[in-house]
Amino acid sequence: MDSGIIDWAKFAEEWQSAWNAHDLERLLDHFHEDIVFTSPVAAGLLPKTEGYIRGKESLRAYWSKGLQHIPDLHFTVERIFAGLNILVIQYRNQKNIVVSEVLIFSDGKVREGHGTYPPDETNPAGTRP
C-alpha cells in the first residue's frame, strides 16, 4: 500500500486517540511486527536498548513502561507533514512541549519510527521515577 491510500489526517487522529486512551493494543495495530523505533526516552527508560527498540513486542514493553512513568500522558496533534510513505506528527504533550514523531510506512503500516524532542529541554517527555 502506498502513501496515496493512507488517510494521513485520519491516521494522526487515531494515533492521538489511542495514545490519550493509553490503549497500546489499538496503537500497535498500526505497526509492523519487525518495527524499529528510536527514541531518547527509550534510552532513558531502557538503557540497554541505547534508544533502539526492535520488534512489536519490545515496542509494547517500552510503551507500557513509558505509561507507568508518565501516567498523565496526553497528546494534542498540532500539525502533520506527509511525504512518500512518511508521516511526521507534530504534537504538544502533557508538559506543553512540542514534539515530533517521524513514521515510515510500508504496506500500510509503520515499519520505522523516531520520537524526536527539543534538545534544549530537560525531561521533555515528563517521565517520573
Beta strands, then each sheet from edge to edge (+ up, - down):
strand 1: 31-38
strand 2: 52-54
strand 3: 76-82
strand 4: 86-92
strand 5: 98-106
strand 6: 109-116
sheet 1: 2+ 1- 6- 5+ 4- 3+
end
